[in-house]
Amino acid sequence: MSFDLTNFLTNTVITGTAFGVLGWVSRTAIQQWLSQSLASYKSDLERRGQVEIERLRAQLQVAAASQGAKLASLHERQAEVISEVFSRLEVMHLAFRRWVARMRPVNQQILEQGRLAQVAYSDFIDYYYRHAIWLDRDTTQVINGIIEDLWAVTVDMSLDVNENGFPRDREAWNVANRRVTETIPQVRTALDTKFREILGVEPGTLVLPALPPSQAPDQATQQ
């Protein structure tokens, strides 16, 4: 049998061409499949991402609503405390004003007024100390100063009295009277304004004044 070189070369070329065409077709098909798969994958990722974004947005809205409701509840509670503190402060201040008054009707009993002042004082501090956490520090410092000041007034009005309950030390009485009728009203006005700002009743900014240090009767006499 003789070797036919022409047929061999022809078959080789045809076979090589066929394999080349087949390879190109295969690569094209694979590339198309990969492109389609990648596009599908990207589309799926975008869809999942959008779903997750909407889920997170809904969670944030729920959290914001819950936080808003909580803040509203806290503000409402703070408003109740402020209202009660100021109301009791007014009652206490009025009782002390009546107690330390230098001019009074003859039928007014100073001992009874002193007792009522101490009842109002105890009632105020009992409520205030249990609810002071609802007030800012500047406010509590001022109120603490009022409490200390009225305690000093109590000492001045009770330490040395005659048979009718009137202080024998007239200068100490004068000091107590000035503190209740002049100094504390200034702080009371500042507290009124600050509380109204917190509650949103009226705008404005007012710095709370500090009470001067309590004066002992002998110190007041020297001034």
DOZALUM-631268 format. One record per residue: x negated, y, z of N, C-alpha, C in turn. Coordinates in pm, whole numbers, plus 50000, padded with zeros to 5 digits. Each point is the difference from the previous one (the first is absolute). Layout:
% DOZALUM-631268
XYZXYZXYZ...
END
This chain:
% DOZALUM-631268
499134988150000500875011950000499105012350000500345008849909499185012149989500605011250086499165008050059500425011150089500395011949914501275004550019500525011349921499825012650083498965007549974499665012250076501055010749981500535000749880500995010649972501244998050084500494987250003501194997450081499735002450149498834996150044499645001850142500015014850040499375008249914499955014350029501405006249996500764995549901501365005449987500834996850122499914986950040500774995850120499545007450125498685001950007499445007050118500515014350007499995006949889500455013949996501485000950034500764990749940501465000250027500284997450147499254990050052500214996650143499605011750090498865006149968499555011550080500985011549993500515002349880500985010849983501264997150080500404987449994501214996150074499825002250149498834995450050499725002050143499945014950035499435008049911499915014450024501385006350007500854996249902501375005350000500734995750125499814987150035500674994850120499525007350125498705002850008499465007350115500555014150008500105006549885500525013749999501455000350043500744990349946501434999050037500144997550149499124991250050500074996750143499675012250085498945007249962499625011850077501115010649996500595001649883501085009849986501194996450087500334987149998501134995350082499715002050148498784996750042499615001650141500045014650041499475008849910500005014250030501425005450014500874995649910501395004350007500664995050129499704987650036500594994250122499505007550123498675003150000499445007450113500585014050009500195006449883500575013449998501424999950054500784990249954501374998850047500054997050150499114990750044499974996550141499595012050086499015007849952499545011750075501105010550007500695002149889501095009750000501104995750095500314986849997501034994750088499585001450147498714997550026499485000850137500065014650050499605009349911500045014050039501445004550025500914995549915501405003650018500544994550132499604987750031500454993850125499435007350120498725004049990499395007550109500705013450021500315006749888500685012950012501384998450062500694989449960501334997650055499924997150150499054991350038499844996850141499575012250080499105007849939499545012150068501145009850023500875001549900501135009150014500964995150107500224986950004500874994250104499425002650139498684998250013499345002050130500065014750041499805008949901500085014350030501405003750050501024994849936501375002950043500274994450138499444988250028500184994050132499345008550108498775004549972499285008450096500705013550017500525005549890500715012750009501244998550088500704989049983501194997650083499624998550147498894993150027499544998450138499635013450061499335008449921499615013350050501245008550031501014999049914501225007750023500704995450127500024986850021500614994750123499215004550122498654999349990499155004350111500185014850029500085008249893500175014350018501345003150066501044992949956501325002250059500004996050147499334988850031499924995550138499215009950086498885005049944499205009750073500775013050021500745004149896500795012150012501074998750108500654988450003501024997650102499394999850140498804994450009499314999450130499635014050046499465008249908499635013750036501235008250039501104997849928501235007250033500494996150138499884987250033500424995350132499115005950110498685000549973499085005750098500275014950020500265007149890500295014350011501295002350078500994991449977501265001350072499794997850150499184989950033499704997350141499235011650062499035005549928499245011350050500915012050023500955002049910500955011150014500824998450128500404987850030500764997450123499175003350123498724996049998499125002650114499775015050017499735006949889499775014550007501225007050057501174996349951501235006250048500194997850150499754987850045500194996850142498965006950087498735000149954498945006750077500315014850015500385006549892500255014450006501235003050085501024991649989501205002150080499684999150149499244989950039499654998450141499045011050046499155004649909499105011050033500815012750030501035002649921500845011750021500734999250135500534988350030500704998250128499045002250116498814994249989498995001550106499595014550017499745006849889499575013950007501075008850064501254997849964501105007950057500084997750151499854987650043500064996950143498885007150076498805000349942498885006850066500205015250000500575005349895500265014549996500945004050114501014992150022500935002950109499334998650136499094990550010499334997650128499065011450038499225004949903498975010050031500525014449992501275001849964500545013549983499885008150129499525012449989499895008750116501335006750032500775002949898501325005950019501044989049982500834998050103500994989349995501235004050082501174994549963501185002550081499824994850143500675006250091499844996450141500414985650026501024995249926500524986650028499174988849935498955003649925499174989549938499034994450103499944986950007499134993150095498714996049929498905005850042498744997449932499554985550019500344994050113499624986050023500694990849900501275002749974500734991949902499455002249860499645012349969499415002849869498654993149984499244999750107498724992749996500224985249977501014994550064500294985749982500414997149856500845008549944500434998149861498835001549903499105009250031498825001749915499144987450002499844993950116499194987950009500674988049934501334999650005500734989549929499785001449849500105012349950499785002449857498564996949961499075003450088498574997349976499754984949989500534992550094499824985449999500664993749880501185005049965500724994749885499205002549872499405011949989499245003449880498764991249986499194999450106498744992749987500254985049984501104995050056500314985849984500254996849852500775008549933500284997649858498785003249915499375011250028498895004649916498854990149999499564995350114498854990950004500274986849930501254995949994500354987549932500145001849849500065012549954500205002549857498965009449940498975003250075499005009549952499274995249875499984986749977499304994549884500605005049869501255004650004500665004749879499635014449965499255006750088499635013949978498525001049967499635010349922498595001749966499225004650122498674998749994499165002550116500055014550047500025009449905500065014150039501255002850081501124994249956501265002250072499954993750139499484987950009499944993550132499085007650095498925005549949499105007850085500725012350056500795006749916500735011750046501064996150103500734989349972501034995650095499364995350130498884993349991499294996050123499625012450081499625010749930499675012450070501225005850071501174999249936501235004950064500304991850125499834986949990500264991350115499075003550116498725001849971499045003750105500345013750058500415009249914500325013550046501224999950091501024992449965501194999550083499744992650131499044990949997499624993650126499345010250093499165008849942499395010650079501075009450055501035002849921501125008250046500704993250117500204987049989500654992450108499215001250129498694999149991499155001350119500145014050060499935010249915500115013850048501345002650067501064993749948501355002650051500384991150118499194989950030500394990250102499024998750115498795004949980498944997250097500265006650135500425012549998500205007450125501265008349987501114994950054501295006749985500595002950138500935009750005500665003050126501204990950020500795002950101501124991250034501074999849891500025010049913500985000449891499454994449869498744996149999499404994149880499265009849911499865012650046499295010049920498514999750032499145001049898498564999950025499595011950088499154997050098499495010850085498935008249927499254993449914498965007049924500665006449878500265012950009500715007049893499175000849873498695000950013499175000649880500024986749925499984989050076500114986949936501354998749928501045005450059501335000149936499955008149871499355011650004499875008349880499254992849888498924993050039499234992449901500884989349936500754992850082500894989549949501055006149908500545011450038501035006649920499455004249865498815006149997499415004449873499704988149909499534989350061499674988349919501254994249934501094999550073501234994149947500715009549904499965012950026500795009649921499225006949890498664999450004499205007049899499124990549918499224991850069499044991449929500684988549927500804992350073500634988149941500955003649885500775010850005500865003349885499235001949869498785005150008499215001449877499704986349938499634990650085499714986549952501294993249953501075002550070501304994249963500415004649861499795012949969500335005349867499144993349892498724998250030499114993449903500424985649977500374993050106500474986249986501284999449918500895009550024501255000649923499715001149851499085009149965499655001949859499344987549942499084994150074499294988149951500964988349980500904997850094500964989249987500915002149880500405012449976500855002949885499264997349869498705002849997499214997049882499944985049975499774992350106499924985549986501324994449949501095005250050501324995149961500475005749866499235009949947500395006049874501135009950012500225005250121501095009550020499645013649944498745004250017499575012849945498524999349970499535006849891498594999749964499195009550086498674998749988499125009250070498944992550077498985007350039498914994150077499735008850120500004994050116499735007350123499074991850086498905006050042499034993050084500505000250144500004988450062500464999250138499005006750093500455009250083499075006250094499714990850117498845001850059499634992050117500405007450126500474992450098500325006350127498735004150072500015011450068498835003650081499874990450116498804998350056499844990950113500855004350118500514990250075500835003050115499215008250101500685009750061499375008650098500464996150140499074998650089500354998150139500445013350056500835000450106500505012450054498895009750038498914995150059498955008950042499285006149880499894992349887499405005449881500865011049940501334998050003500905010049944499955012850082499844998850127499985011850085498785008649969498904993649963498785007549972500085007649870500864995949906500045006249867500845012549998
END
